[in-house]
């Protein structure tokens, strides 16, 4: 075991049940035997007289208006989603329509169950800071009722030294709104290949699409398909698959006047319907400049899928599927730059081994090269990364997690060659951070887990989730961490 241990900071982020959004609520959908009660509810609202309707709506705004942005707009939107259930929708007054929307709405506390698995990147706004300070954006996995996960944010300032200030996170919260996106033809090609869709209909559509296209162009190409193709037995099924695959890419944006901590990336596709989990953010830099990138796990209740997002300002985000054998399973982490002209990522395609995967010319992540398999006693069940590699002069510093007896998660470290990252040159003999008595109990006991840290002023800053319940922060001098590492044997000499 090593004597080098990360030092926990005093500041802890705990779940805040006051952080709420407004969701659509359709009575009866949660019953054991689902039956539509919407029409009857709307009829009952319609029978209220004008005085009672106005009083109920005013009371609702008095109770909830200060907790949400544009509550009237939300009620109007929700009314529009259910108005087909109204027998005489045109007879409803504007006030009655808003009240119907209120009855079809409910608050959802996005982190009522847990707050965990953070990553940390430099904030896009570094203004009004003294020398030696760094403002950071912290991504958070928020878990609410029904184990439904979304992605939230906090803002903090690091320095001087190990000083940490985490900003308060008052509401109201905002859920990102879908916005136009320029789809990529190569991602559609990769998705169809993964689903083994290759016939005359798909080939005709792909031939007609430009490299980048919008929704209108996509639908126009589908609408122009010849009748003799659509009449084939595979025609309509292929159209459905094309739309489903294309819908995996989307964009969402937040109003400019929202603060970062008020923004919630909420599930927006069927693949994400049961959660967006464990975002690993990194500030990626190439010749075109910096951009924020991340990977996250989309969960539909049965299956997991890896998704990527990109944003120039953490206000507008573009989400895309990740394809290929290297993108299977959870826990992909992107490198912060290309290495030798290659886009690289850490992965765990087999569920238990840290690997290195390369993005090919067809936008598919190739079969990974194994880097580190379960070896030491604290990681014999599985190993994985704790975020994107961090560049140092000595090499790529990779924070790892390992799972040991009683499903106990701890954090370790590897060092990869700076120019040949497929080569592990050193490792930490033992753990860097493990659950202690102060943070072992919670929603999922005996876990410390991070989705990514950074280096500032010679210190490694490591945000971590403690037992999937709260978020802590730890630090360790980079020089001390590197000095504590020992040379790793070549692949043929490693156990496991």
FENLIN-V29365 format. One record per run of one state. SS is the DSSP state (H for helix, E for strand, L for the rest). FROM is the first residue (numbers start at 1). LEN is the number of residues. Records with the same first field share a line. If there is no record, write none. Layout:
BEGIN
SS: FROM-LEN + FROM-LEN
END
This chain:
BEGIN
L: 1-6 + 9-4 + 15-5 + 25-13 + 47-3 + 68-3 + 86-3 + 92-2 + 104-1 + 110-4 + 123-11 + 159-5 + 167-7 + 176-1 + 180-3 + 195-5 + 209-3 + 214-1 + 224-3 + 231-4 + 247-3 + 254-6 + 266-4 + 273-2 + 287-2 + 300-4 + 312-4 + 322-1 + 324-1 + 328-5 + 335-4 + 340-2 + 343-1 + 348-6 + 360-4 + 366-3 + 373-4 + 380-2 + 386-4 + 393-2 + 417-7 + 429-4 + 435-13 + 450-4 + 457-2 + 467-3 + 488-3 + 494-3
E: 7-2 + 13-2 + 20-5 + 105-5 + 114-9 + 134-11 + 148-11 + 164-3 + 174-2 + 177-3 + 183-2 + 212-2 + 250-4 + 263-3 + 275-12 + 289-11 + 304-8 + 316-6 + 323-1 + 333-2 + 339-1 + 342-1 + 344-4 + 354-6 + 364-2 + 369-4 + 382-4 + 390-3 + 395-10 + 408-9 + 424-5 + 433-2 + 448-2 + 454-3 + 459-8 + 470-8 + 485-3
H: 38-9 + 50-18 + 71-15 + 89-3 + 94-10 + 145-3 + 185-10 + 200-9 + 215-9 + 227-4 + 235-12 + 260-3 + 270-3 + 325-3 + 377-3 + 405-3 + 478-7 + 491-3
END
